[in-house]
């Protein structure tokens, strides 16, 4: 385990059935290729990390991000009401995914099995459970009106560094890594353990995260 004066958390972002090929409703291209390095990270977690956090998209039926809610096509955009405001914001519309109580919402079985073995050092964060606002980051919704317990959990555990991996680079991983920097955590992003919804944007997203102060490394430099 990491030294007590230098606590590090591993953050696994949304490694759920619906984001994984071959049959996830919002499967990320090559998303299953992150599984071997992520498995290795979890298997060695007690040696290299003080805490492991697994975030989950946890949407209710008719969530605002679902194209079906609005009678629209997935992967289009729509202006939707901004909370506590007369303004609107642009919402990306997705296929229904990670609906509470469905298999698609569950963590990938190999991830879950490995997390159960180290349950004493694992925290789970559910996000996107407010029907009226989307939430990419494991820290907060997209409008910063609701915050998950993650920042409090990390600070209470004495964590100062986080290592981020998961799905997808251009949405939930990006937002989580940026918020980790906003909350003052030294942040490493594992480039071999992330994949993007739009692979053509991955290089630009990684460059943006470097500007935010994230360190881009491969999992082999950690375990």
Number of C-alpha atoms within 10 A of each C-alpha: 13 15 11 11 9 12 19 26 25 22 24 26 27 31 29 25 24 27 28 24 16 15 11 17 17 20 20 22 17 15 21 20 15 20 19 13 19 23 17 14 23 21 17 15 23 15 13 19 24 21 25 26 22 21 25 23 30 24 25 18 16 15 24 23 26 24 22 17 15 13 8 15 13 16 12 11 16 15 11 16 16 14 14 7 7 7 10 12 13 11 20 17 21 21 17 21 26 27 20 15 11 12 15 23 22 20 21 19 12 12 19 16 13 17 21 11 12 16 12 10 16 18 16 15 18 18 23 27 19 15 14 15 21 22 27 22 27 32 26 22 20 16 13 12 10 15 17 17 14 19 19 12 14 21 12 9 15 17 21 18 20 25 25 26 29 29 27 27 28 22 16 21 27 26 21 23 30 23 19 26 18 12 13 12 22 18 25 25 26 22 19 19 25 29 23 23 19 13 16 10 12 18 13 12 18 19 13 14 21 16 11 16 17 23 17 18 15 15 19 11 7 13 14
